[in-house]
Amino acid sequence: MNEDILKGKWHEIQGDVKKTWGKLTDNDMMVINGESEKLLGFLQTKYGYEKDKAQKEYDDFINSLK
């Protein structure tokens, strides 16, 4: 379900994603293109998050959209 939300609303929420995770560049956003696994990977790489921390941040973000 979370994947569907991210993909379905990607164009609408890109600004919110960048506001939440300001280290993500426009190029990162193009690569992510609404795919949660790619976003999680960038969170781990750019922010040094462990997998569980990245997943929690992502889940919290998606839940804030509902």
mmCIF file of the N, C-alpha and C atoms, coordinates in Angstrom:
data_MODEL
# 
_entry.id   MODEL 
# 
loop_
_atom_site.group_PDB 
_atom_site.id 
_atom_site.type_symbol 
_atom_site.label_atom_id 
_atom_site.label_alt_id 
_atom_site.label_comp_id 
_atom_site.label_asym_id 
_atom_site.label_entity_id 
_atom_site.label_seq_id 
_atom_site.pdbx_PDB_ins_code 
_atom_site.Cartn_x 
_atom_site.Cartn_y 
_atom_site.Cartn_z 
_atom_site.occupancy 
_atom_site.B_iso_or_equiv 
_atom_site.pdbx_formal_charge 
_atom_site.auth_seq_id 
_atom_site.auth_comp_id 
_atom_site.auth_asym_id 
_atom_site.auth_atom_id 
_atom_site.pdbx_PDB_model_num 
ATOM 1   N N  . MET A 1 1  ? 0.827  -1.188 0.000   1.00 0.00 ? 1  MET A N  1 
ATOM 2   C CA . MET A 1 1  ? 0.000  0.000  0.000   1.00 0.00 ? 1  MET A CA 1 
ATOM 3   C C  . MET A 1 1  ? 0.871  1.253  0.000   1.00 0.00 ? 1  MET A C  1 
ATOM 4   N N  . ASN A 1 2  ? 1.935  1.291  0.808   1.00 0.00 ? 2  ASN A N  1 
ATOM 5   C CA . ASN A 1 2  ? 2.804  2.457  0.843   1.00 0.00 ? 2  ASN A CA 1 
ATOM 6   C C  . ASN A 1 2  ? 3.426  2.735  -0.509  1.00 0.00 ? 2  ASN A C  1 
ATOM 7   N N  . GLU A 1 3  ? 3.819  1.684  -1.210  1.00 0.00 ? 3  GLU A N  1 
ATOM 8   C CA . GLU A 1 3  ? 4.404  1.839  -2.541  1.00 0.00 ? 3  GLU A CA 1 
ATOM 9   C C  . GLU A 1 3  ? 3.395  2.491  -3.481  1.00 0.00 ? 3  GLU A C  1 
ATOM 10  N N  . ASP A 1 4  ? 2.129  2.092  -3.389  1.00 0.00 ? 4  ASP A N  1 
ATOM 11  C CA . ASP A 1 4  ? 1.092  2.663  -4.234  1.00 0.00 ? 4  ASP A CA 1 
ATOM 12  C C  . ASP A 1 4  ? 0.908  4.156  -3.962  1.00 0.00 ? 4  ASP A C  1 
ATOM 13  N N  . ILE A 1 5  ? 0.960  4.540  -2.699  1.00 0.00 ? 5  ILE A N  1 
ATOM 14  C CA . ILE A 1 5  ? 0.800  5.946  -2.334  1.00 0.00 ? 5  ILE A CA 1 
ATOM 15  C C  . ILE A 1 5  ? 1.952  6.763  -2.912  1.00 0.00 ? 5  ILE A C  1 
ATOM 16  N N  . LEU A 1 6  ? 3.163  6.280  -2.734  1.00 0.00 ? 6  LEU A N  1 
ATOM 17  C CA . LEU A 1 6  ? 4.327  7.016  -3.214  1.00 0.00 ? 6  LEU A CA 1 
ATOM 18  C C  . LEU A 1 6  ? 4.296  7.142  -4.732  1.00 0.00 ? 6  LEU A C  1 
ATOM 19  N N  . LYS A 1 7  ? 4.063  6.045  -5.429  1.00 0.00 ? 7  LYS A N  1 
ATOM 20  C CA . LYS A 1 7  ? 4.021  6.083  -6.895  1.00 0.00 ? 7  LYS A CA 1 
ATOM 21  C C  . LYS A 1 7  ? 2.863  6.926  -7.407  1.00 0.00 ? 7  LYS A C  1 
ATOM 22  N N  . GLY A 1 8  ? 1.700  6.753  -6.830  1.00 0.00 ? 8  GLY A N  1 
ATOM 23  C CA . GLY A 1 8  ? 0.513  7.447  -7.306  1.00 0.00 ? 8  GLY A CA 1 
ATOM 24  C C  . GLY A 1 8  ? 0.547  8.945  -7.098  1.00 0.00 ? 8  GLY A C  1 
ATOM 25  N N  . LYS A 1 9  ? 1.187  9.376  -6.038  1.00 0.00 ? 9  LYS A N  1 
ATOM 26  C CA . LYS A 1 9  ? 1.215  10.793 -5.707  1.00 0.00 ? 9  LYS A CA 1 
ATOM 27  C C  . LYS A 1 9  ? 2.587  11.427 -5.908  1.00 0.00 ? 9  LYS A C  1 
ATOM 28  N N  . TRP A 1 10 ? 3.484  10.733 -6.583  1.00 0.00 ? 10 TRP A N  1 
ATOM 29  C CA . TRP A 1 10 ? 4.871  11.176 -6.667  1.00 0.00 ? 10 TRP A CA 1 
ATOM 30  C C  . TRP A 1 10 ? 4.996  12.623 -7.131  1.00 0.00 ? 10 TRP A C  1 
ATOM 31  N N  . HIS A 1 11 ? 4.321  12.978 -8.204  1.00 0.00 ? 11 HIS A N  1 
ATOM 32  C CA . HIS A 1 11 ? 4.457  14.341 -8.725  1.00 0.00 ? 11 HIS A CA 1 
ATOM 33  C C  . HIS A 1 11 ? 3.918  15.375 -7.747  1.00 0.00 ? 11 HIS A C  1 
ATOM 34  N N  . GLU A 1 12 ? 2.920  15.002 -6.976  1.00 0.00 ? 12 GLU A N  1 
ATOM 35  C CA . GLU A 1 12 ? 2.320  15.929 -6.015  1.00 0.00 ? 12 GLU A CA 1 
ATOM 36  C C  . GLU A 1 12 ? 3.171  16.105 -4.764  1.00 0.00 ? 12 GLU A C  1 
ATOM 37  N N  . ILE A 1 13 ? 3.883  15.053 -4.359  1.00 0.00 ? 13 ILE A N  1 
ATOM 38  C CA . ILE A 1 13 ? 4.555  15.090 -3.060  1.00 0.00 ? 13 ILE A CA 1 
ATOM 39  C C  . ILE A 1 13 ? 6.063  15.284 -3.135  1.00 0.00 ? 13 ILE A C  1 
ATOM 40  N N  . GLN A 1 14 ? 6.604  15.466 -4.315  1.00 0.00 ? 14 GLN A N  1 
ATOM 41  C CA . GLN A 1 14 ? 8.057  15.638 -4.422  1.00 0.00 ? 14 GLN A CA 1 
ATOM 42  C C  . GLN A 1 14 ? 8.555  16.800 -3.563  1.00 0.00 ? 14 GLN A C  1 
ATOM 43  N N  . GLY A 1 15 ? 7.807  17.885 -3.526  1.00 0.00 ? 15 GLY A N  1 
ATOM 44  C CA . GLY A 1 15 ? 8.194  19.022 -2.695  1.00 0.00 ? 15 GLY A CA 1 
ATOM 45  C C  . GLY A 1 15 ? 8.232  18.662 -1.219  1.00 0.00 ? 15 GLY A C  1 
ATOM 46  N N  . ASP A 1 16 ? 7.251  17.877 -0.788  1.00 0.00 ? 16 ASP A N  1 
ATOM 47  C CA . ASP A 1 16 ? 7.219  17.441 0.614   1.00 0.00 ? 16 ASP A CA 1 
ATOM 48  C C  . ASP A 1 16 ? 8.393  16.514 0.923   1.00 0.00 ? 16 ASP A C  1 
ATOM 49  N N  . VAL A 1 17 ? 8.735  15.661 -0.043  1.00 0.00 ? 17 VAL A N  1 
ATOM 50  C CA . VAL A 1 17 ? 9.868  14.755 0.141   1.00 0.00 ? 17 VAL A CA 1 
ATOM 51  C C  . VAL A 1 17 ? 11.146 15.575 0.295   1.00 0.00 ? 17 VAL A C  1 
ATOM 52  N N  . LYS A 1 18 ? 11.335 16.558 -0.575  1.00 0.00 ? 18 LYS A N  1 
ATOM 53  C CA . LYS A 1 18 ? 12.539 17.387 -0.499  1.00 0.00 ? 18 LYS A CA 1 
ATOM 54  C C  . LYS A 1 18 ? 12.562 18.243 0.756   1.00 0.00 ? 18 LYS A C  1 
ATOM 55  N N  . LYS A 1 19 ? 11.398 18.685 1.219   1.00 0.00 ? 19 LYS A N  1 
ATOM 56  C CA . LYS A 1 19 ? 11.327 19.479 2.449   1.00 0.00 ? 19 LYS A CA 1 
ATOM 57  C C  . LYS A 1 19 ? 11.692 18.601 3.652   1.00 0.00 ? 19 LYS A C  1 
ATOM 58  N N  . THR A 1 20 ? 11.213 17.358 3.635   1.00 0.00 ? 20 THR A N  1 
ATOM 59  C CA . THR A 1 20 ? 11.481 16.430 4.739   1.00 0.00 ? 20 THR A CA 1 
ATOM 60  C C  . THR A 1 20 ? 12.938 15.989 4.738   1.00 0.00 ? 20 THR A C  1 
ATOM 61  N N  . TRP A 1 21 ? 13.464 15.665 3.563   1.00 0.00 ? 21 TRP A N  1 
ATOM 62  C CA . TRP A 1 21 ? 14.841 15.192 3.430   1.00 0.00 ? 21 TRP A CA 1 
ATOM 63  C C  . TRP A 1 21 ? 15.586 16.120 2.478   1.00 0.00 ? 21 TRP A C  1 
ATOM 64  N N  . GLY A 1 22 ? 16.036 17.245 3.005   1.00 0.00 ? 22 GLY A N  1 
ATOM 65  C CA . GLY A 1 22 ? 16.636 18.301 2.207   1.00 0.00 ? 22 GLY A CA 1 
ATOM 66  C C  . GLY A 1 22 ? 17.928 17.944 1.497   1.00 0.00 ? 22 GLY A C  1 
ATOM 67  N N  . LYS A 1 23 ? 18.567 16.867 1.893   1.00 0.00 ? 23 LYS A N  1 
ATOM 68  C CA . LYS A 1 23 ? 19.804 16.468 1.216   1.00 0.00 ? 23 LYS A CA 1 
ATOM 69  C C  . LYS A 1 23 ? 19.541 15.825 -0.137  1.00 0.00 ? 23 LYS A C  1 
ATOM 70  N N  . LEU A 1 24 ? 18.296 15.486 -0.421  1.00 0.00 ? 24 LEU A N  1 
ATOM 71  C CA . LEU A 1 24 ? 17.974 14.873 -1.708  1.00 0.00 ? 24 LEU A CA 1 
ATOM 72  C C  . LEU A 1 24 ? 17.957 15.949 -2.797  1.00 0.00 ? 24 LEU A C  1 
ATOM 73  N N  . THR A 1 25 ? 18.664 15.687 -3.878  1.00 0.00 ? 25 THR A N  1 
ATOM 74  C CA . THR A 1 25 ? 18.760 16.640 -4.977  1.00 0.00 ? 25 THR A CA 1 
ATOM 75  C C  . THR A 1 25 ? 17.668 16.375 -6.008  1.00 0.00 ? 25 THR A C  1 
ATOM 76  N N  . ASP A 1 26 ? 17.550 17.284 -6.964  1.00 0.00 ? 26 ASP A N  1 
ATOM 77  C CA . ASP A 1 26 ? 16.604 17.073 -8.060  1.00 0.00 ? 26 ASP A CA 1 
ATOM 78  C C  . ASP A 1 26 ? 16.959 15.816 -8.841  1.00 0.00 ? 26 ASP A C  1 
ATOM 79  N N  . ASN A 1 27 ? 18.259 15.569 -9.021  1.00 0.00 ? 27 ASN A N  1 
ATOM 80  C CA . ASN A 1 27 ? 18.679 14.343 -9.706  1.00 0.00 ? 27 ASN A CA 1 
ATOM 81  C C  . ASN A 1 27 ? 18.270 13.102 -8.919  1.00 0.00 ? 27 ASN A C  1 
ATOM 82  N N  . ASP A 1 28 ? 18.414 13.160 -7.600  1.00 0.00 ? 28 ASP A N  1 
ATOM 83  C CA . ASP A 1 28 ? 17.983 12.043 -6.750  1.00 0.00 ? 28 ASP A CA 1 
ATOM 84  C C  . ASP A 1 28 ? 16.487 11.795 -6.945  1.00 0.00 ? 28 ASP A C  1 
ATOM 85  N N  . MET A 1 29 ? 15.731 12.883 -6.990  1.00 0.00 ? 29 MET A N  1 
ATOM 86  C CA . MET A 1 29 ? 14.286 12.758 -7.136  1.00 0.00 ? 29 MET A CA 1 
ATOM 87  C C  . MET A 1 29 ? 13.924 12.099 -8.468  1.00 0.00 ? 29 MET A C  1 
ATOM 88  N N  . MET A 1 30 ? 14.669 12.424 -9.519  1.00 0.00 ? 30 MET A N  1 
ATOM 89  C CA . MET A 1 30 ? 14.418 11.807 -10.826 1.00 0.00 ? 30 MET A CA 1 
ATOM 90  C C  . MET A 1 30 ? 14.729 10.308 -10.777 1.00 0.00 ? 30 MET A C  1 
ATOM 91  N N  . VAL A 1 31 ? 15.797 9.943  -10.086 1.00 0.00 ? 31 VAL A N  1 
ATOM 92  C CA . VAL A 1 31 ? 16.168 8.531  -9.977  1.00 0.00 ? 31 VAL A CA 1 
ATOM 93  C C  . VAL A 1 31 ? 15.144 7.774  -9.143  1.00 0.00 ? 31 VAL A C  1 
ATOM 94  N N  . ILE A 1 32 ? 14.716 8.362  -8.040  1.00 0.00 ? 32 ILE A N  1 
ATOM 95  C CA . ILE A 1 32 ? 13.748 7.716  -7.154  1.00 0.00 ? 32 ILE A CA 1 
ATOM 96  C C  . ILE A 1 32 ? 12.438 7.470  -7.891  1.00 0.00 ? 32 ILE A C  1 
ATOM 97  N N  . ASN A 1 33 ? 11.927 8.507  -8.556  1.00 0.00 ? 33 ASN A N  1 
ATOM 98  C CA . ASN A 1 33 ? 10.736 8.401  -9.405  1.00 0.00 ? 33 ASN A CA 1 
ATOM 99  C C  . ASN A 1 33 ? 9.591  7.615  -8.768  1.00 0.00 ? 33 ASN A C  1 
ATOM 100 N N  . GLY A 1 34 ? 9.358  7.847  -7.480  1.00 0.00 ? 34 GLY A N  1 
ATOM 101 C CA . GLY A 1 34 ? 8.219  7.227  -6.811  1.00 0.00 ? 34 GLY A CA 1 
ATOM 102 C C  . GLY A 1 34 ? 8.439  5.806  -6.337  1.00 0.00 ? 34 GLY A C  1 
ATOM 103 N N  . GLU A 1 35 ? 9.673  5.318  -6.405  1.00 0.00 ? 35 GLU A N  1 
ATOM 104 C CA . GLU A 1 35 ? 9.942  3.940  -5.962  1.00 0.00 ? 35 GLU A CA 1 
ATOM 105 C C  . GLU A 1 35 ? 10.480 3.957  -4.534  1.00 0.00 ? 35 GLU A C  1 
ATOM 106 N N  . SER A 1 36 ? 9.745  3.313  -3.655  1.00 0.00 ? 36 SER A N  1 
ATOM 107 C CA . SER A 1 36 ? 10.093 3.361  -2.236  1.00 0.00 ? 36 SER A CA 1 
ATOM 108 C C  . SER A 1 36 ? 11.461 2.754  -1.951  1.00 0.00 ? 36 SER A C  1 
ATOM 109 N N  . GLU A 1 37 ? 11.821 1.681  -2.616  1.00 0.00 ? 37 GLU A N  1 
ATOM 110 C CA . GLU A 1 37 ? 13.120 1.051  -2.362  1.00 0.00 ? 37 GLU A CA 1 
ATOM 111 C C  . GLU A 1 37 ? 14.263 2.000  -2.699  1.00 0.00 ? 37 GLU A C  1 
ATOM 112 N N  . LYS A 1 38 ? 14.099 2.762  -3.766  1.00 0.00 ? 38 LYS A N  1 
ATOM 113 C CA . LYS A 1 38 ? 15.132 3.723  -4.131  1.00 0.00 ? 38 LYS A CA 1 
ATOM 114 C C  . LYS A 1 38 ? 15.198 4.853  -3.110  1.00 0.00 ? 38 LYS A C  1 
ATOM 115 N N  . LEU A 1 39 ? 14.040 5.326  -2.669  1.00 0.00 ? 39 LEU A N  1 
ATOM 116 C CA . LEU A 1 39 ? 14.024 6.369  -1.644  1.00 0.00 ? 39 LEU A CA 1 
ATOM 117 C C  . LEU A 1 39 ? 14.692 5.867  -0.374  1.00 0.00 ? 39 LEU A C  1 
ATOM 118 N N  . LEU A 1 40 ? 14.372 4.665  0.041   1.00 0.00 ? 40 LEU A N  1 
ATOM 119 C CA . LEU A 1 40 ? 14.981 4.090  1.243   1.00 0.00 ? 40 LEU A CA 1 
ATOM 120 C C  . LEU A 1 40 ? 16.498 3.991  1.085   1.00 0.00 ? 40 LEU A C  1 
ATOM 121 N N  . GLY A 1 41 ? 16.953 3.604  -0.087  1.00 0.00 ? 41 GLY A N  1 
ATOM 122 C CA . GLY A 1 41 ? 18.388 3.522  -0.349  1.00 0.00 ? 41 GLY A CA 1 
ATOM 123 C C  . GLY A 1 41 ? 19.062 4.880  -0.244  1.00 0.00 ? 41 GLY A C  1 
ATOM 124 N N  . PHE A 1 42 ? 18.425 5.911  -0.794  1.00 0.00 ? 42 PHE A N  1 
ATOM 125 C CA . PHE A 1 42 ? 18.986 7.254  -0.693  1.00 0.00 ? 42 PHE A CA 1 
ATOM 126 C C  . PHE A 1 42 ? 19.012 7.727  0.754   1.00 0.00 ? 42 PHE A C  1 
ATOM 127 N N  . LEU A 1 43 ? 17.993 7.410  1.533   1.00 0.00 ? 43 LEU A N  1 
ATOM 128 C CA . LEU A 1 43 ? 17.987 7.805  2.935   1.00 0.00 ? 43 LEU A CA 1 
ATOM 129 C C  . LEU A 1 43 ? 19.140 7.154  3.687   1.00 0.00 ? 43 LEU A C  1 
ATOM 130 N N  . GLN A 1 44 ? 19.399 5.908  3.367   1.00 0.00 ? 44 GLN A N  1 
ATOM 131 C CA . GLN A 1 44 ? 20.507 5.212  4.011   1.00 0.00 ? 44 GLN A CA 1 
ATOM 132 C C  . GLN A 1 44 ? 21.844 5.808  3.586   1.00 0.00 ? 44 GLN A C  1 
ATOM 133 N N  . THR A 1 45 ? 21.983 6.131  2.316   1.00 0.00 ? 45 THR A N  1 
ATOM 134 C CA . THR A 1 45 ? 23.241 6.656  1.797   1.00 0.00 ? 45 THR A CA 1 
ATOM 135 C C  . THR A 1 45 ? 23.489 8.098  2.227   1.00 0.00 ? 45 THR A C  1 
ATOM 136 N N  . LYS A 1 46 ? 22.509 8.972  1.994   1.00 0.00 ? 46 LYS A N  1 
ATOM 137 C CA . LYS A 1 46 ? 22.701 10.403 2.239   1.00 0.00 ? 46 LYS A CA 1 
ATOM 138 C C  . LYS A 1 46 ? 22.650 10.766 3.717   1.00 0.00 ? 46 LYS A C  1 
ATOM 139 N N  . TYR A 1 47 ? 21.858 10.024 4.489   1.00 0.00 ? 47 TYR A N  1 
ATOM 140 C CA . TYR A 1 47 ? 21.696 10.363 5.902   1.00 0.00 ? 47 TYR A CA 1 
ATOM 141 C C  . TYR A 1 47 ? 22.396 9.377  6.840   1.00 0.00 ? 47 TYR A C  1 
ATOM 142 N N  . GLY A 1 48 ? 22.935 8.307  6.282   1.00 0.00 ? 48 GLY A N  1 
ATOM 143 C CA . GLY A 1 48 ? 23.618 7.323  7.114   1.00 0.00 ? 48 GLY A CA 1 
ATOM 144 C C  . GLY A 1 48 ? 22.681 6.521  7.998   1.00 0.00 ? 48 GLY A C  1 
ATOM 145 N N  . TYR A 1 49 ? 21.397 6.477  7.614   1.00 0.00 ? 49 TYR A N  1 
ATOM 146 C CA . TYR A 1 49 ? 20.422 5.733  8.400   1.00 0.00 ? 49 TYR A CA 1 
ATOM 147 C C  . TYR A 1 49 ? 20.651 4.236  8.260   1.00 0.00 ? 49 TYR A C  1 
ATOM 148 N N  . GLU A 1 50 ? 20.409 3.528  9.357   1.00 0.00 ? 50 GLU A N  1 
ATOM 149 C CA . GLU A 1 50 ? 20.308 2.073  9.291   1.00 0.00 ? 50 GLU A CA 1 
ATOM 150 C C  . GLU A 1 50 ? 19.018 1.747  8.548   1.00 0.00 ? 50 GLU A C  1 
ATOM 151 N N  . LYS A 1 51 ? 18.898 0.530  8.064   1.00 0.00 ? 51 LYS A N  1 
ATOM 152 C CA . LYS A 1 51 ? 17.722 0.133  7.290   1.00 0.00 ? 51 LYS A CA 1 
ATOM 153 C C  . LYS A 1 51 ? 16.431 0.361  8.081   1.00 0.00 ? 51 LYS A C  1 
ATOM 154 N N  . ASP A 1 52 ? 16.421 -0.021 9.350   1.00 0.00 ? 52 ASP A N  1 
ATOM 155 C CA . ASP A 1 52 ? 15.224 0.132  10.182  1.00 0.00 ? 52 ASP A CA 1 
ATOM 156 C C  . ASP A 1 52 ? 14.856 1.606  10.381  1.00 0.00 ? 52 ASP A C  1 
ATOM 157 N N  . LYS A 1 53 ? 15.861 2.460  10.564  1.00 0.00 ? 53 LYS A N  1 
ATOM 158 C CA . LYS A 1 53 ? 15.621 3.900  10.752  1.00 0.00 ? 53 LYS A CA 1 
ATOM 159 C C  . LYS A 1 53 ? 15.049 4.503  9.462   1.00 0.00 ? 53 LYS A C  1 
ATOM 160 N N  . ALA A 1 54 ? 15.607 4.119  8.312   1.00 0.00 ? 54 ALA A N  1 
ATOM 161 C CA . ALA A 1 54 ? 15.108 4.615  7.032   1.00 0.00 ? 54 ALA A CA 1 
ATOM 162 C C  . ALA A 1 54 ? 13.656 4.187  6.833   1.00 0.00 ? 54 ALA A C  1 
ATOM 163 N N  . GLN A 1 55 ? 13.347 2.943  7.171   1.00 0.00 ? 55 GLN A N  1 
ATOM 164 C CA . GLN A 1 55 ? 11.985 2.435  7.011   1.00 0.00 ? 55 GLN A CA 1 
ATOM 165 C C  . GLN A 1 55 ? 11.016 3.183  7.920   1.00 0.00 ? 55 GLN A C  1 
ATOM 166 N N  . LYS A 1 56 ? 11.438 3.458  9.160   1.00 0.00 ? 56 LYS A N  1 
ATOM 167 C CA . LYS A 1 56 ? 10.573 4.182  10.087  1.00 0.00 ? 56 LYS A CA 1 
ATOM 168 C C  . LYS A 1 56 ? 10.320 5.609  9.586   1.00 0.00 ? 56 LYS A C  1 
ATOM 169 N N  . GLU A 1 57 ? 11.368 6.289  9.149   1.00 0.00 ? 57 GLU A N  1 
ATOM 170 C CA . GLU A 1 57 ? 11.208 7.644  8.609   1.00 0.00 ? 57 GLU A CA 1 
ATOM 171 C C  . GLU A 1 57 ? 10.248 7.636  7.416   1.00 0.00 ? 57 GLU A C  1 
ATOM 172 N N  . TYR A 1 58 ? 10.430 6.669  6.535   1.00 0.00 ? 58 TYR A N  1 
ATOM 173 C CA . TYR A 1 58 ? 9.578  6.539  5.352   1.00 0.00 ? 58 TYR A CA 1 
ATOM 174 C C  . TYR A 1 58 ? 8.130  6.283  5.758   1.00 0.00 ? 58 TYR A C  1 
ATOM 175 N N  . ASP A 1 59 ? 7.927  5.328  6.670   1.00 0.00 ? 59 ASP A N  1 
ATOM 176 C CA . ASP A 1 59 ? 6.571  5.001  7.127   1.00 0.00 ? 59 ASP A CA 1 
ATOM 177 C C  . ASP A 1 59 ? 5.891  6.206  7.768   1.00 0.00 ? 59 ASP A C  1 
ATOM 178 N N  . ASP A 1 60 ? 6.636  6.939  8.594   1.00 0.00 ? 60 ASP A N  1 
ATOM 179 C CA . ASP A 1 60 ? 6.080  8.133  9.228   1.00 0.00 ? 60 ASP A CA 1 
ATOM 180 C C  . ASP A 1 60 ? 5.674  9.164  8.174   1.00 0.00 ? 60 ASP A C  1 
ATOM 181 N N  . PHE A 1 61 ? 6.516  9.331  7.164   1.00 0.00 ? 61 PHE A N  1 
ATOM 182 C CA . PHE A 1 61 ? 6.215  10.277 6.084   1.00 0.00 ? 61 PHE A CA 1 
ATOM 183 C C  . PHE A 1 61 ? 4.950  9.866  5.330   1.00 0.00 ? 61 PHE A C  1 
ATOM 184 N N  . ILE A 1 62 ? 4.859  8.600  4.958   1.00 0.00 ? 62 ILE A N  1 
ATOM 185 C CA . ILE A 1 62 ? 3.692  8.104  4.202   1.00 0.00 ? 62 ILE A CA 1 
ATOM 186 C C  . ILE A 1 62 ? 2.439  8.249  5.055   1.00 0.00 ? 62 ILE A C  1 
ATOM 187 N N  . ASN A 1 63 ? 2.533  7.924  6.329   1.00 0.00 ? 63 ASN A N  1 
ATOM 188 C CA . ASN A 1 63 ? 1.361  8.045  7.207   1.00 0.00 ? 63 ASN A CA 1 
ATOM 189 C C  . ASN A 1 63 ? 0.909  9.495  7.360   1.00 0.00 ? 63 ASN A C  1 
ATOM 190 N N  . SER A 1 64 ? 1.840  10.424 7.257   1.00 0.00 ? 64 SER A N  1 
ATOM 191 C CA . SER A 1 64 ? 1.467  11.832 7.348   1.00 0.00 ? 64 SER A CA 1 
ATOM 192 C C  . SER A 1 64 ? 0.694  12.284 6.112   1.00 0.00 ? 64 SER A C  1 
ATOM 193 N N  . LEU A 1 65 ? 0.787  11.546 5.018   1.00 0.00 ? 65 LEU A N  1 
ATOM 194 C CA . LEU A 1 65 ? 0.071  11.888 3.783   1.00 0.00 ? 65 LEU A CA 1 
ATOM 195 C C  . LEU A 1 65 ? -1.359 11.409 3.794   1.00 0.00 ? 65 LEU A C  1 
ATOM 196 N N  . LYS A 1 66 ? -1.657 10.434 4.617   1.00 0.00 ? 66 LYS A N  1 
ATOM 197 C CA . LYS A 1 66 ? -3.002 9.826  4.617   1.00 0.00 ? 66 LYS A CA 1 
ATOM 198 C C  . LYS A 1 66 ? -4.018 10.729 5.246   1.00 0.00 ? 66 LYS A C  1 
# 
